[in-house]
Amino acid sequence: QVQLVESGGGLVQAGGSLRLSCAASGRTFSSYAMGWFRQAPGKEREFVTTIPMSAGITYAADFVKGRFTISRDNAKNTVYLQMNSLKPEDTAVYYCAEDSSLYRLNEGRADYWGQGTQVTVSS
């Protein structure tokens, strides 16, 4: 049974930083692409960033380029999202996701989703 467990969310002031983690279990982590998505109150879930199974080239939404960085540690079965220069509009529940296809993940489709972690940025 695949499980994705996010952690690291919380309350931070604008301009601050947070690092989210997503620990995966249940199948061979290094064989799957990983991604982060977010959903703000009253809005649809949106793509944030993805990383292929063996790291390398990552993909990110324009609104996070230069501020957020995705990385993965296949030895620890964990994907990270380093978020810097946070803005109030970054407030959302952040979800990690896993899929066998980076293409599908970039389209917002995934085999598995985590439960999410709340990030709140105060102004």
ROLUM-609439 format. One record per residue (C-alpha): x, y, z; residue in one letter; chain; residue number from 1. Coordinates in steps of 0.25 Angstrom, whole numbers, m for minus. Example, Ala and Ser with C-alpha at 12.3 -4.5 7.8 and 13.67 -1.06 7.14 Angstrom:
2
+-------+-------+-------+------+-------+------+
|     x |     y |     z | resn | chain | resi |
+-------+-------+-------+------+-------+------+
|    49 |   m18 |    31 |    a |     A |    1 |
|    55 |    m4 |    29 |    s |     A |    2 |
+-------+-------+-------+------+-------+------+
***
This chain:
123
+-------+-------+-------+------+-------+------+
|     x |     y |     z | resn | chain | resi |
+-------+-------+-------+------+-------+------+
|     0 |     0 |     0 |    q |     A |    1 |
|     6 |    13 |    m4 |    v |     A |    2 |
|     6 |    24 |     6 |    q |     A |    3 |
|    11 |    39 |     4 |    l |     A |    4 |
|    12 |    47 |    17 |    v |     A |    5 |
|    15 |    62 |    16 |    e |     A |    6 |
|    21 |    70 |    27 |    s |     A |    7 |
|    27 |    83 |    30 |    g |     A |    8 |
|    15 |    93 |    28 |    g |     A |    9 |
|    12 |   104 |    37 |    g |     A |   10 |
|    10 |   119 |    39 |    l |     A |   11 |
|    21 |   128 |    34 |    v |     A |   12 |
|    22 |   143 |    31 |    q |     A |   13 |
|    23 |   148 |    17 |    a |     A |   14 |
|    37 |   147 |    12 |    g |     A |   15 |
|    40 |   135 |    21 |    g |     A |   16 |
|    44 |   121 |    17 |    s |     A |   17 |
|    38 |   107 |    20 |    l |     A |   18 |
|    43 |    93 |    15 |    r |     A |   19 |
|    32 |    83 |    13 |    l |     A |   20 |
|    36 |    68 |    13 |    s |     A |   21 |
|    28 |    56 |     7 |    c |     A |   22 |
|    32 |    43 |    11 |    a |     A |   23 |
|    27 |    31 |     2 |    a |     A |   24 |
|    26 |    17 |     5 |    s |     A |   25 |
|    20 |     5 |    m2 |    g |     A |   26 |
|    27 |     4 |   m15 |    r |     A |   27 |
|    41 |     7 |   m21 |    t |     A |   28 |
|    42 |    22 |   m19 |    f |     A |   29 |
|    53 |    24 |   m29 |    s |     A |   30 |
|    44 |    18 |   m40 |    s |     A |   31 |
|    34 |    29 |   m39 |    y |     A |   32 |
|    33 |    44 |   m43 |    a |     A |   33 |
|    29 |    53 |   m31 |    m |     A |   34 |
|    22 |    66 |   m30 |    g |     A |   35 |
|    16 |    77 |   m22 |    w |     A |   36 |
|     2 |    83 |   m24 |    f |     A |   37 |
|    m6 |    93 |   m15 |    r |     A |   38 |
|   m20 |    97 |   m13 |    q |     A |   39 |
|   m24 |   110 |    m7 |    a |     A |   40 |
|   m38 |   112 |    m1 |    p |     A |   41 |
|   m48 |   114 |   m11 |    g |     A |   42 |
|   m39 |   110 |   m23 |    k |     A |   43 |
|   m36 |    98 |   m31 |    e |     A |   44 |
|   m23 |    90 |   m28 |    r |     A |   45 |
|   m11 |    95 |   m36 |    e |     A |   46 |
|     2 |    90 |   m41 |    f |     A |   47 |
|    14 |    95 |   m33 |    v |     A |   48 |
|    26 |    87 |   m38 |    t |     A |   49 |
|    31 |    73 |   m42 |    t |     A |   50 |
|    43 |    65 |   m42 |    i |     A |   51 |
|    46 |    52 |   m50 |    p |     A |   52 |
|    50 |    39 |   m44 |    m |     A |   53 |
|    65 |    41 |   m44 |    s |     A |   54 |
|    65 |    56 |   m41 |    a |     A |   55 |
|    71 |    64 |   m53 |    g |     A |   56 |
|    62 |    74 |   m60 |    i |     A |   57 |
|    50 |    79 |   m51 |    t |     A |   58 |
|    38 |    87 |   m56 |    y |     A |   59 |
|    31 |    98 |   m48 |    a |     A |   60 |
|    20 |   108 |   m49 |    a |     A |   61 |
|    24 |   122 |   m53 |    d |     A |   62 |
|    19 |   127 |   m40 |    f |     A |   63 |
|    29 |   119 |   m32 |    v |     A |   64 |
|    41 |   120 |   m41 |    k |     A |   65 |
|    53 |   126 |   m34 |    g |     A |   66 |
|    46 |   124 |   m20 |    r |     A |   67 |
|    43 |   109 |   m19 |    f |     A |   68 |
|    52 |    97 |   m21 |    t |     A |   69 |
|    48 |    83 |   m22 |    i |     A |   70 |
|    58 |    72 |   m19 |    s |     A |   71 |
|    58 |    57 |   m15 |    r |     A |   72 |
|    66 |    48 |    m7 |    d |     A |   73 |
|    64 |    34 |   m13 |    n |     A |   74 |
|    72 |    27 |    m1 |    a |     A |   75 |
|    62 |    33 |     9 |    k |     A |   76 |
|    49 |    32 |     0 |    n |     A |   77 |
|    46 |    46 |     2 |    t |     A |   78 |
|    43 |    58 |    m7 |    v |     A |   79 |
|    45 |    72 |    m2 |    y |     A |   80 |
|    40 |    86 |    m6 |    l |     A |   81 |
|    48 |    98 |    m1 |    q |     A |   82 |
|    40 |   110 |    m1 |    m |     A |   83 |
|    47 |   124 |     0 |    n |     A |   84 |
|    42 |   138 |    m1 |    s |     A |   85 |
|    28 |   133 |     3 |    l |     A |   86 |
|    16 |   142 |     0 |    k |     A |   87 |
|     2 |   143 |     5 |    p |     A |   88 |
|    m3 |   137 |    m8 |    e |     A |   89 |
|     5 |   125 |    m5 |    d |     A |   90 |
|    m5 |   121 |     6 |    t |     A |   91 |
|   m11 |   107 |     2 |    a |     A |   92 |
|   m11 |    93 |     6 |    v |     A |   93 |
|     1 |    86 |    m1 |    y |     A |   94 |
|     0 |    72 |    m6 |    y |     A |   95 |
|    11 |    63 |   m11 |    c |     A |   96 |
|     8 |    53 |   m22 |    a |     A |   97 |
|    14 |    41 |   m29 |    e |     A |   98 |
|    13 |    35 |   m43 |    d |     A |   99 |
|    20 |    26 |   m52 |    s |     A |  100 |
|    19 |    37 |   m63 |    s |     A |  101 |
|    25 |    51 |   m61 |    l |     A |  102 |
|    16 |    55 |   m73 |    y |     A |  103 |
|     3 |    51 |   m66 |    r |     A |  104 |
|     8 |    58 |   m53 |    l |     A |  105 |
|    11 |    71 |   m60 |    n |     A |  106 |
|    m4 |    70 |   m65 |    e |     A |  107 |
|    m8 |    68 |   m50 |    g |     A |  108 |
|   m11 |    54 |   m51 |    r |     A |  109 |
|    m5 |    44 |   m41 |    a |     A |  110 |
|    m6 |    30 |   m36 |    d |     A |  111 |
|    m5 |    34 |   m22 |    y |     A |  112 |
|    m7 |    47 |   m14 |    w |     A |  113 |
|    m3 |    51 |     0 |    g |     A |  114 |
|   m13 |    57 |    11 |    q |     A |  115 |
|    m7 |    70 |    10 |    g |     A |  116 |
|     0 |    80 |    19 |    t |     A |  117 |
|    m5 |    94 |    22 |    q |     A |  118 |
|     4 |   106 |    19 |    v |     A |  119 |
|    m1 |   120 |    24 |    t |     A |  120 |
|     7 |   132 |    20 |    v |     A |  121 |
|     3 |   145 |    28 |    s |     A |  122 |
|     6 |   159 |    23 |    s |     A |  123 |
+-------+-------+-------+------+-------+------+
***
